[in-house]
C-alpha cells in the first residue's frame, strides 16, 4: 500500500485546480503603512490592500496619555494585545487597565478605544476578523473635529480580558471568549523548536514575530525566513513546518474565514 502525505496531497490538489492556489509571503515591518486614529499613529501590516479577506494585523506605539479614538467595528471582532507598557481600554467614561502580556477581545458592535497609561510607551498589536474596510480611512476616528460619537453599544462584561503570556499552550482567544472568527495563539520558542500548522482552503493565517526569528517551510519544500516584527502571511490550503532560528516570541492568528452578517 502506498501512503501519501497530507502535504503531498495538498500540493497535488492545488496543482490540478481542486483547491485555490496557496499564497505565502513574508511582510517586512518596513513595508507597513501608517494610519492615524485620534492621537495615535499605527501601522497596518496585514490588510485588504494585500488581499486579506479574513484577518488584519496592526501595530501601534503610543505615548503616555495618547488616545486611540473610541470607535466601533460594525461587522468585525477586535483583539488587542499589549506587548509592552500598559493601557486603559476606554468605553465611554469607563476605563479598564491591562498590561503587557494581556489582551482584550472586543466583540462586534462594542464601543472601544485605548488610552496609554503609565510613564512609558505602550506597544500593541491588534487584529480584526473579518477586516474592517473603513478603519484605515479615518472615518471611524471620533476625535476628528466635527466627528460624531461612535454608534454602538457598551455591554458590561462583553469585552473579555485574557493573560495571553500566562498560558503555556493553546489559544488565548477562541469560542471560550466568544471568538468564532479567529484563534490567537502565543508561542515561546527556543532555537530548533518546531511545530506544524495547517491552513484550510479559504482560510488565512499569520505568524507575527515579536522577538527572534523563524523559518517556515511549505509542503513543496520552499523556505521563508522572518525576523523581528516581520509577518508570514498565508492564504489558502497549506501544510507548514515552522522552526525557530533564535529565541522567539510568536503571535499566531488562525482565521478560517467567516462572512460578515
Backbone as CSV, one residue per row, in Angstrom:
resi,resn,N_x,N_y,N_z,CA_x,CA_y,CA_z,C_x,C_y,C_z
1,UNK,0.843,-1.188,0.000,0.000,0.000,0.000,0.884,1.247,0.000
2,UNK,0.528,2.243,-0.836,1.296,3.486,-0.907,0.649,4.515,-0.001
3,UNK,1.452,5.106,0.886,0.954,6.139,1.788,1.396,7.505,1.277
4,UNK,0.447,8.412,1.083,0.742,9.757,0.599,0.567,10.758,1.738
5,UNK,1.535,11.642,1.871,1.470,12.621,2.955,0.392,13.650,2.683
6,UNK,-0.090,14.265,3.789,-1.099,15.312,3.661,-0.561,16.467,2.822
7,UNK,0.714,16.829,3.042,1.305,17.925,2.285,1.363,17.622,0.800
8,UNK,1.724,16.363,0.444,1.780,15.986,-0.963,0.389,16.076,-1.594
9,UNK,-0.618,15.633,-0.878,-1.982,15.674,-1.405,-2.442,17.106,-1.615
10,UNK,-2.071,18.015,-0.679,-2.427,19.429,-0.847,-1.769,19.998,-2.098
11,UNK,-0.484,19.689,-2.266,0.239,20.193,-3.430,-0.379,19.671,-4.713
12,UNK,-0.702,18.380,-4.735,-1.295,17.766,-5.913,-2.660,18.368,-6.223
13,UNK,-3.494,18.525,-5.182,-4.843,19.057,-5.385,-4.798,20.481,-5.915
14,UNK,-3.899,21.308,-5.357,-3.775,22.677,-5.842,-3.277,22.697,-7.280
15,UNK,-2.356,21.766,-7.585,-1.778,21.740,-8.923,-2.780,21.399,-10.001
16,UNK,-3.773,20.604,-9.686,-4.766,20.224,-10.693,-6.048,21.050,-10.577
17,UNK,-5.993,22.101,-9.731,-7.114,23.023,-9.664,-8.237,22.631,-8.735
18,UNK,-8.040,21.618,-7.901,-9.094,21.220,-6.969,-9.168,22.150,-5.765
19,UNK,-8.069,22.851,-5.460,-8.036,23.796,-4.360,-7.509,25.130,-4.862
20,UNK,-7.921,26.245,-4.235,-7.339,27.525,-4.604,-5.836,27.502,-4.318
21,UNK,-5.058,28.126,-5.201,-3.617,28.163,-5.004,-3.278,28.880,-3.705
22,UNK,-2.314,28.340,-2.979,-1.898,28.976,-1.742,-1.018,30.174,-2.055
23,UNK,-1.002,31.096,-1.137,-0.132,32.259,-1.226,0.578,32.409,0.114
24,UNK,1.890,32.450,0.084,2.686,32.656,1.291,3.654,33.797,1.016
25,UNK,3.680,34.766,1.902,4.628,35.859,1.730,5.095,36.340,3.089
26,UNK,6.312,36.858,3.117,6.843,37.479,4.322,6.683,38.988,4.163
27,UNK,5.902,39.594,5.059,5.670,41.032,5.024,6.614,41.684,6.030
28,UNK,7.559,42.454,5.533,8.500,43.156,6.389,7.799,44.321,7.082
29,UNK,8.208,44.589,8.333,7.584,45.697,9.048,7.806,47.009,8.303
30,UNK,8.940,47.119,7.617,9.235,48.338,6.864,8.258,48.565,5.715
31,UNK,7.520,47.522,5.325,6.539,47.638,4.249,5.173,48.098,4.760
32,UNK,5.003,48.186,6.078,3.695,48.540,6.641,3.374,50.010,6.362
33,UNK,2.081,50.300,6.347,1.603,51.648,6.029,1.018,52.321,7.268
34,UNK,1.266,53.620,7.459,0.728,54.312,8.636,-0.741,54.683,8.478
35,UNK,-1.456,54.686,9.581,-2.795,55.285,9.636,-2.982,55.870,11.028
36,UNK,-3.830,56.864,11.135,-3.974,57.589,12.401,-5.400,57.495,12.911
37,UNK,-5.509,57.273,14.218,-6.792,57.302,14.925,-6.581,58.104,16.191
38,UNK,-7.281,59.228,16.318,-7.095,60.064,17.499,-5.679,60.594,17.551
39,UNK,-4.981,60.290,18.649,-3.623,60.809,18.853,-2.552,59.752,18.585
40,UNK,-2.937,58.633,18.013,-2.009,57.518,17.822,-1.859,57.201,16.331
41,UNK,-0.609,57.145,15.893,-0.313,56.689,14.540,0.108,55.221,14.619
42,UNK,-0.622,54.373,13.908,-0.368,52.938,13.898,0.143,52.524,12.530
43,UNK,0.539,51.260,12.445,0.983,50.700,11.168,0.087,49.530,10.796
44,UNK,-0.422,49.527,9.589,-1.195,48.371,9.114,-0.228,47.430,8.400
45,UNK,-0.178,46.197,8.887,0.772,45.216,8.378,0.091,44.241,7.424
46,UNK,-0.989,43.612,7.901,-1.809,42.735,7.059,-3.168,43.408,6.908
47,UNK,-3.611,43.576,5.672,-4.820,44.369,5.433,-5.394,44.016,4.062
48,UNK,-6.605,44.491,3.759,-7.213,44.136,2.471,-6.402,44.564,1.258
49,UNK,-5.562,45.592,1.395,-4.712,46.001,0.291,-3.743,44.917,-0.143
50,UNK,-3.467,43.969,0.760,-2.625,42.809,0.434,-3.459,41.606,0.004
51,UNK,-4.767,41.808,-0.065,-5.654,40.705,-0.430,-6.263,39.982,0.754
52,UNK,-6.008,40.462,1.979,-6.546,39.799,3.172,-8.066,39.881,3.188
53,UNK,-8.694,38.742,3.445,-10.161,38.671,3.491,-10.686,38.260,4.858
54,UNK,-9.848,37.601,5.659,-10.324,37.047,6.930,-9.733,37.735,8.151
55,UNK,-8.564,38.353,8.008,-7.894,38.933,9.173,-7.060,40.133,8.775
56,UNK,-6.758,40.957,9.770,-5.814,42.055,9.609,-4.771,41.933,10.710
57,UNK,-3.752,42.780,10.642,-2.786,42.913,11.726,-2.265,44.340,11.717
58,UNK,-2.342,44.990,12.887,-1.861,46.358,13.046,-0.933,46.432,14.246
59,UNK,0.001,47.371,14.218,0.891,47.609,15.357,0.858,49.085,15.708
60,UNK,0.740,49.375,17.011,0.691,50.749,17.497,1.752,50.965,18.564
61,UNK,2.438,52.094,18.491,3.327,52.549,19.553,2.756,53.873,20.046
62,UNK,2.380,53.917,21.321,1.613,55.047,21.840,2.281,55.636,23.076
63,UNK,2.375,56.956,23.112,2.990,57.654,24.241,2.000,57.792,25.401
64,UNK,2.507,57.965,26.626,1.608,58.099,27.787,0.566,59.196,27.574
65,UNK,-0.679,58.856,27.866,-1.779,59.801,27.732,-2.391,59.870,26.355
66,UNK,-1.750,59.275,25.351,-2.282,59.331,23.988,-3.476,58.393,23.840
67,UNK,-4.472,58.863,23.123,-5.706,58.089,22.964,-5.893,57.621,21.531
68,UNK,-6.133,56.319,21.382,-6.611,55.734,20.131,-8.126,55.881,20.203
69,UNK,-8.688,56.716,19.330,-10.066,57.180,19.476,-11.068,56.035,19.598
70,UNK,-12.104,56.278,20.398,-13.186,55.307,20.513,-13.864,55.123,19.157
71,UNK,-14.245,53.889,18.890,-14.824,53.556,17.595,-15.593,52.248,17.725
72,UNK,-16.209,51.843,16.640,-16.992,50.602,16.599,-16.684,49.888,15.289
73,UNK,-16.570,48.572,15.363,-16.476,47.754,14.153,-17.846,47.143,13.912
74,UNK,-18.444,47.490,12.783,-19.820,47.069,12.508,-19.952,45.563,12.318
75,UNK,-18.937,44.938,11.716,-19.032,43.520,11.393,-17.819,42.714,11.854
76,UNK,-16.918,43.335,12.599,-15.646,42.691,12.937,-15.452,42.583,14.443
77,UNK,-14.863,41.473,14.865,-14.340,41.360,16.232,-12.933,41.960,16.250
78,UNK,-12.540,42.506,17.392,-11.235,43.153,17.522,-10.502,42.530,18.706
79,UNK,-9.267,42.115,18.501,-8.434,41.577,19.580,-7.204,42.462,19.709
80,UNK,-6.957,42.970,20.914,-5.863,43.913,21.171,-4.910,43.290,22.178
81,UNK,-3.639,43.170,21.817,-2.615,42.614,22.705,-1.645,43.718,23.108
82,UNK,-1.354,43.824,24.400,-0.329,44.746,24.875,0.983,43.965,24.970
83,UNK,1.954,44.353,24.156,3.253,43.685,24.154,4.234,44.357,25.107
84,UNK,4.119,45.677,25.237,4.942,46.437,26.178,4.102,47.556,26.772
85,UNK,4.361,47.897,28.040,3.668,49.015,28.671,2.309,48.625,29.210
86,UNK,1.444,49.625,29.357,0.089,49.388,29.867,-0.849,50.426,29.283
87,UNK,-2.096,50.012,29.099,-3.105,50.892,28.511,-4.428,50.706,29.245
88,UNK,-5.263,51.714,29.127,-6.648,51.602,29.564,-7.522,51.385,28.343
89,UNK,-8.359,50.362,28.390,-9.399,50.236,27.380,-10.530,51.161,27.806
90,UNK,-10.879,52.080,26.929,-11.931,53.042,27.240,-13.234,52.639,26.565
91,UNK,-14.314,52.676,27.344,-15.662,52.503,26.816,-16.531,53.580,27.450
92,UNK,-16.741,54.660,26.727,-17.437,55.801,27.309,-16.609,56.385,28.430
93,UNK,-17.192,56.480,29.626,-16.467,57.003,30.783,-15.722,55.920,31.548
94,UNK,-15.919,54.674,31.180,-15.287,53.565,31.906,-13.880,53.307,31.377
95,UNK,-13.008,52.874,32.287,-11.636,52.520,31.928,-11.323,51.148,32.533
96,UNK,-10.567,50.344,31.791,-10.107,49.054,32.304,-8.633,48.928,31.968
97,UNK,-7.778,48.871,32.992,-6.339,48.805,32.788,-5.918,47.387,32.417
98,UNK,-5.147,47.254,31.335,-4.499,45.972,31.062,-3.074,46.233,30.605
99,UNK,-2.216,45.275,30.956,-0.764,45.486,30.867,-0.110,44.516,29.882
100,UNK,1.197,44.697,29.710,1.974,43.812,28.845,1.716,42.358,29.215
101,UNK,1.409,41.543,28.212,1.084,40.142,28.451,-0.395,39.874,28.556
102,UNK,-1.212,40.917,28.440,-2.665,40.754,28.499,-3.284,41.227,27.190
103,UNK,-4.445,40.672,26.879,-5.155,41.110,25.680,-6.623,41.328,26.004
104,UNK,-7.282,42.076,25.113,-8.716,42.328,25.223,-9.384,41.835,23.938
105,UNK,-10.420,41.015,24.100,-11.229,40.594,22.963,-12.502,41.434,22.961
106,UNK,-12.698,42.214,21.886,-13.821,43.154,21.789,-14.780,42.654,20.708
107,UNK,-15.970,42.210,21.091,-16.918,41.698,20.083,-17.438,42.801,19.168
108,UNK,-17.946,42.382,18.032,-18.586,43.277,17.070,-19.590,44.208,17.762
109,UNK,-19.552,45.483,17.390,-20.558,46.435,17.845,-20.263,47.133,19.150
110,UNK,-19.201,46.710,19.873,-18.878,47.324,21.159,-18.004,48.564,20.967
111,UNK,-18.410,49.662,21.574,-17.611,50.887,21.542,-16.328,50.664,22.333
112,UNK,-15.196,51.076,21.775,-13.929,50.899,22.485,-12.842,51.799,21.893
113,UNK,-11.853,52.081,22.721,-10.649,52.800,22.324,-9.612,52.538,23.395
114,UNK,-8.410,53.084,23.253,-7.382,52.890,24.270,-6.736,54.219,24.630
115,UNK,-6.298,54.307,25.879,-5.511,55.440,26.356,-4.276,54.871,27.044
116,UNK,-3.104,55.285,26.598,-1.876,54.747,27.166,-1.699,55.233,28.594
117,UNK,-1.449,54.294,29.494,-1.264,54.595,30.916,0.226,54.503,31.258
118,UNK,0.543,54.688,32.540,1.918,54.542,32.984,2.795,55.699,32.538
119,UNK,4.105,55.484,32.612,5.063,56.547,32.315,5.874,56.288,31.056
120,UNK,5.669,55.148,30.430,6.422,54.821,29.220,5.506,54.516,28.056
121,UNK,6.116,54.330,26.902,5.341,53.998,25.713,4.702,52.612,25.840
122,UNK,3.602,52.445,25.143,2.962,51.131,25.041,3.070,50.647,23.602
123,UNK,3.321,49.357,23.447,3.333,48.734,22.125,2.198,47.723,22.095
124,UNK,1.330,47.857,21.105,0.177,46.978,20.972,0.097,46.440,19.557
125,UNK,-0.430,45.237,19.416,-0.874,44.766,18.113,-2.362,44.464,18.217
126,UNK,-3.032,44.512,17.092,-4.459,44.173,17.069,-4.765,43.463,15.766
127,UNK,-5.791,42.620,15.812,-6.277,42.003,14.577,-7.791,42.006,14.594
128,UNK,-8.365,42.325,13.423,-9.813,42.381,13.255,-10.242,41.257,12.330
129,UNK,-11.363,40.627,12.698,-11.858,39.475,11.942,-13.362,39.602,11.735
130,UNK,-13.819,39.681,10.471,-13.040,39.898,9.255,-12.521,41.326,9.203
131,UNK,-11.715,41.708,8.199,-11.174,43.067,8.134,-12.257,44.133,8.142
132,UNK,-11.961,45.229,8.815,-12.836,46.400,8.814,-12.327,47.339,7.722
133,UNK,-13.021,47.398,6.611,-12.563,48.176,5.464,-12.567,49.677,5.723
134,UNK,-13.357,50.109,6.708,-13.488,51.550,6.967,-12.410,52.066,7.913
135,UNK,-11.862,51.187,8.760,-10.946,51.618,9.817,-9.799,52.457,9.281
136,UNK,-9.202,52.045,8.166,-7.998,52.706,7.677,-8.274,54.021,6.952
137,UNK,-9.541,54.332,6.717,-9.882,55.571,6.005,-9.926,56.781,6.930
138,UNK,-9.974,56.555,8.248,-10.118,57.654,9.205,-11.556,57.989,9.531
139,UNK,-12.489,57.347,8.838,-13.904,57.666,9.049,-14.392,57.227,10.429
140,UNK,-13.688,56.308,11.093,-14.108,55.856,12.430,-13.465,56.679,13.540
141,UNK,-12.684,57.689,13.205,-11.965,58.484,14.206,-12.915,59.483,14.867
142,UNK,-13.396,59.149,16.061,-14.370,60.001,16.753,-13.731,61.241,17.359
143,UNK,-12.401,61.371,17.312,-11.735,62.565,17.828,-11.453,63.602,16.733
144,UNK,-11.825,63.318,15.512,-11.673,64.305,14.449,-12.602,65.480,14.703
145,UNK,-12.173,66.699,14.375,-13.065,67.855,14.535,-14.383,67.640,13.811
146,UNK,-15.476,67.801,14.540,-16.795,67.650,13.947,-17.285,66.230,13.827
147,UNK,-16.480,65.271,14.274,-16.879,63.866,14.150,-18.008,63.535,15.120
148,UNK,-18.882,62.665,14.693,-19.965,62.211,15.559,-19.447,61.155,16.534
149,UNK,-20.164,61.010,17.637,-19.822,59.962,18.595,-20.027,58.602,17.944
150,UNK,-19.214,57.612,18.318,-19.381,56.280,17.700,-20.750,55.699,18.011
151,UNK,-21.343,55.026,17.020,-22.648,54.410,17.181,-22.455,52.931,17.460
152,UNK,-22.664,52.562,18.684,-22.503,51.172,19.087,-23.077,50.999,20.472
153,UNK,-22.654,49.955,21.136,-23.161,49.656,22.468,-21.989,49.448,23.415
154,UNK,-22.272,49.579,24.692,-21.317,49.245,25.747,-22.031,48.259,26.664
155,UNK,-21.684,46.997,26.527,-22.333,45.937,27.288,-21.396,45.457,28.383
156,UNK,-21.770,45.646,29.657,-20.895,45.188,30.743,-20.541,43.705,30.595
157,UNK,-19.256,43.407,30.683,-18.794,42.025,30.610,-18.584,41.486,29.208
158,UNK,-18.951,42.274,28.183,-18.817,41.774,26.811,-17.357,41.665,26.387
159,UNK,-16.537,42.635,26.800,-15.112,42.587,26.475,-14.437,41.592,27.415
160,UNK,-13.682,40.670,26.843,-13.006,39.647,27.635,-11.506,39.959,27.702
161,UNK,-10.948,39.869,28.915,-9.525,40.130,29.138,-8.825,38.808,29.444
162,UNK,-7.713,38.573,28.740,-7.024,37.285,28.840,-5.527,37.529,29.019
163,UNK,-4.880,36.891,29.996,-3.421,36.982,30.144,-2.729,36.032,29.163
164,UNK,-2.468,36.511,27.941,-2.014,35.589,26.892,-0.616,35.040,27.157
165,UNK,0.239,35.763,27.866,1.576,35.241,28.140,1.579,34.250,29.300
166,UNK,0.529,34.234,30.084,0.461,33.305,31.214,0.032,31.914,30.779
167,UNK,-0.509,31.793,29.573,-0.971,30.495,29.088,0.207,29.724,28.501
168,UNK,0.404,28.511,28.957,1.542,27.718,28.494,1.334,27.172,27.092
169,UNK,0.098,26.912,26.730,-0.169,26.345,25.409,-1.612,26.639,25.022
170,UNK,-1.889,26.529,23.722,-3.252,26.684,23.246,-3.620,28.123,22.936
171,UNK,-4.844,28.299,22.467,-5.308,29.607,22.028,-5.685,30.486,23.213
172,UNK,-5.375,31.773,23.096,-5.812,32.726,24.121,-7.121,33.400,23.732
173,UNK,-7.518,33.301,22.471,-8.868,33.700,22.068,-9.465,32.580,21.232
174,UNK,-10.754,32.388,21.393,-11.473,31.334,20.692,-12.906,31.320,21.173
175,UNK,-13.632,30.237,20.977,-15.033,30.162,21.387,-15.257,30.467,22.869
176,UNK,-14.272,30.143,23.720,-14.420,30.409,25.155,-14.621,31.890,25.439
177,UNK,-13.996,32.743,24.619,-14.138,34.192,24.780,-15.231,34.757,23.868
178,UNK,-15.851,33.907,23.078,-16.875,34.358,22.146,-16.345,34.610,20.745
179,UNK,-15.097,34.213,20.488,-14.476,34.432,19.183,-14.643,33.199,18.313
180,UNK,-15.492,33.299,17.301,-15.703,32.191,16.382,-15.099,32.462,15.010
181,UNK,-14.438,33.611,14.871,-13.889,34.003,13.579,-12.385,33.825,13.488
182,UNK,-11.719,33.749,14.629,-10.258,33.602,14.625,-9.797,33.076,15.972
183,UNK,-8.630,32.445,15.949,-7.983,31.998,17.181,-6.598,32.622,17.244
184,UNK,-6.263,33.175,18.400,-4.932,33.733,18.615,-4.122,32.803,19.503
185,UNK,-2.885,32.549,19.114,-2.010,31.630,19.843,-0.666,32.318,20.057
186,UNK,-0.152,32.275,21.264,1.175,32.804,21.552,2.142,31.648,21.749
187,UNK,3.299,31.733,21.097,4.296,30.671,21.197,5.633,31.253,21.643
188,UNK,6.218,30.622,22.654,7.563,30.943,23.123,8.466,29.808,22.655
189,UNK,9.429,30.110,21.789,10.204,29.073,21.119,11.697,29.248,21.372
190,UNK,12.370,28.135,21.583,13.823,28.114,21.665,14.392,27.708,20.305
191,UNK,15.647,28.071,20.016,16.229,27.693,18.727,16.109,26.192,18.469
192,UNK,15.634,25.846,17.294,15.455,24.442,16.935,14.076,23.895,17.237
193,UNK,13.282,24.616,18.049,11.915,24.172,18.331,11.078,24.266,17.049
194,UNK,10.295,23.211,16.794,9.497,23.152,15.578,8.030,22.898,15.912
195,UNK,7.161,23.363,15.055,5.756,22.971,15.132,5.175,22.981,13.722
196,UNK,4.064,22.288,13.591,3.373,22.178,12.307,2.068,22.955,12.377
197,UNK,1.727,23.634,11.296,0.448,24.322,11.240,-0.174,24.103,9.871
198,UNK,-1.489,23.938,9.854,-2.217,23.694,8.618,-3.273,24.772,8.415
199,UNK,-3.425,25.186,7.178,-4.423,26.177,6.799,-5.378,25.525,5.817
200,UNK,-6.668,25.667,6.072,-7.665,25.058,5.199,-7.908,25.930,3.972
201,UNK,-8.489,25.330,2.948,-8.881,26.090,1.761,-9.821,27.217,2.180
202,UNK,-9.553,28.417,1.712,-10.358,29.572,2.074,-9.935,30.229,3.369
203,UNK,-8.994,29.612,4.085,-8.529,30.157,5.346,-7.321,31.071,5.182
204,UNK,-7.021,31.805,6.257,-5.832,32.642,6.318,-5.150,32.431,7.659
205,UNK,-3.851,32.649,7.676,-3.095,32.555,8.923,-1.952,33.547,8.858
206,UNK,-1.613,34.097,10.015,-0.427,34.941,10.071,0.429,34.537,11.261
207,UNK,1.732,34.697,11.085,2.723,34.432,12.113,3.514,35.721,12.299
208,UNK,3.248,36.434,13.399,3.931,37.697,13.677,5.088,37.426,14.631
209,UNK,6.288,37.776,14.202,7.479,37.545,15.014,7.744,38.803,15.842
210,UNK,7.394,38.732,17.109,7.652,39.868,18.000,9.123,39.893,18.395
211,UNK,9.660,38.764,18.753,11.079,38.649,19.095,11.664,37.426,18.393
212,UNK,12.922,37.526,17.970,13.611,36.368,17.421,13.480,36.243,15.913
213,UNK,13.470,35.008,15.430,13.403,34.723,14.001,12.909,33.297,13.801
214,UNK,12.209,33.078,12.680,11.693,31.747,12.371,11.926,31.424,10.904
215,UNK,11.903,30.126,10.629,11.991,29.610,9.261,10.729,28.796,8.998
216,UNK,10.032,29.106,7.919,8.796,28.406,7.560,9.030,27.635,6.260
217,UNK,8.680,26.353,6.252,8.846,25.506,5.071,7.483,24.979,4.644
218,UNK,7.137,25.192,3.372,5.839,24.711,2.903,5.934,23.268,2.424
219,UNK,4.793,22.717,1.974,4.736,21.309,1.634,5.562,20.969,0.396
220,UNK,5.933,21.997,-0.388,6.772,21.765,-1.559,8.255,21.939,-1.237
221,UNK,8.568,22.292,0.023,9.953,22.452,0.432,10.496,23.860,0.296
222,UNK,9.658,24.822,-0.109,10.113,26.208,-0.222,10.232,26.821,1.171
223,UNK,11.288,27.594,1.383,11.603,28.131,2.703,11.387,29.640,2.726
224,UNK,10.798,30.103,3.837,10.564,31.529,4.065,11.189,31.898,5.400
225,UNK,11.968,32.990,5.429,12.635,33.442,6.646,11.981,34.729,7.129
226,UNK,11.733,34.820,8.447,11.121,36.017,9.020,11.850,36.407,10.295
227,UNK,12.186,37.692,10.420,12.859,38.206,11.600,11.926,39.043,12.461
228,UNK,12.488,39.778,13.413,11.681,40.553,14.359,10.770,41.545,13.641
229,UNK,9.503,41.535,14.055,8.425,42.383,13.548,8.038,42.056,12.108
230,UNK,8.593,40.996,11.555,8.117,40.512,10.260,6.896,39.621,10.480
231,UNK,6.097,39.461,9.428,4.895,38.625,9.487,4.849,37.697,8.293
232,UNK,4.664,36.403,8.567,4.425,35.442,7.491,2.910,35.362,7.315
233,UNK,2.442,35.654,6.111,1.007,35.690,5.827,0.676,34.589,4.832
234,UNK,-0.259,33.711,5.226,-0.615,32.541,4.426,-2.090,32.614,4.052
235,UNK,-2.376,32.355,2.798,-3.755,32.259,2.315,-3.921,30.959,1.538
236,UNK,-5.010,30.258,1.798,-5.299,29.027,1.073,-4.695,27.803,1.731
237,UNK,-5.059,26.635,1.208,-4.666,25.368,1.808,-3.152,25.222,1.865
238,UNK,-2.639,24.953,3.063,-1.191,24.834,3.247,-0.900,23.927,4.430
239,UNK,0.244,23.271,4.357,0.742,22.417,5.436,2.187,22.855,5.672
240,UNK,2.449,23.506,6.801,3.714,24.202,7.015,4.455,23.677,8.233
241,UNK,5.771,23.732,8.154,6.636,23.455,9.293,7.304,24.763,9.697
242,UNK,7.236,25.094,10.970,7.817,26.338,11.481,8.916,25.980,12.469
243,UNK,10.084,26.592,12.318,11.215,26.329,13.196,11.824,27.646,13.658
244,UNK,12.043,27.769,14.958,12.709,28.959,15.488,14.207,28.867,15.207
245,UNK,14.784,29.956,14.713,16.224,30.006,14.482,16.927,30.888,15.506
246,UNK,16.153,31.403,16.470,16.666,32.192,17.587,15.605,32.118,18.674
247,UNK,15.934,32.463,19.934,14.875,32.533,20.953,13.775,33.481,20.477
248,UNK,12.542,33.006,20.426,11.495,33.742,19.718,10.191,33.793,20.496
249,UNK,9.480,34.891,20.309,8.093,35.010,20.747,7.262,35.289,19.509
250,UNK,6.261,34.457,19.302,5.478,34.457,18.076,4.004,34.582,18.419
251,UNK,3.303,35.431,17.681,1.846,35.504,17.782,1.271,34.943,16.487
252,UNK,0.468,33.905,16.642,-0.130,33.201,15.506,-1.628,33.457,15.502
253,UNK,-2.150,33.858,14.339,-3.586,34.086,14.201,-4.107,33.171,13.106
254,UNK,-5.072,32.323,13.453,-5.689,31.407,12.506,-7.116,31.904,12.240
255,UNK,-7.375,32.259,10.988,-8.681,32.819,10.615,-9.271,31.980,9.492
256,UNK,-10.109,31.001,9.852,-10.621,30.080,8.833,-11.533,30.723,7.817
257,UNK,-12.097,31.878,8.178,-12.936,32.566,7.205,-14.411,32.445,7.511
258,UNK,-15.031,33.565,7.829,-16.479,33.626,8.021,-16.954,34.909,7.378
259,UNK,-18.128,34.870,6.857,-18.679,36.058,6.188,-19.298,36.995,7.215
260,UNK,-19.169,38.297,6.934,-19.839,39.294,7.770,-21.346,39.137,7.604
261,UNK,-22.101,39.432,8.694,-23.561,39.310,8.576,-24.154,40.308,7.604
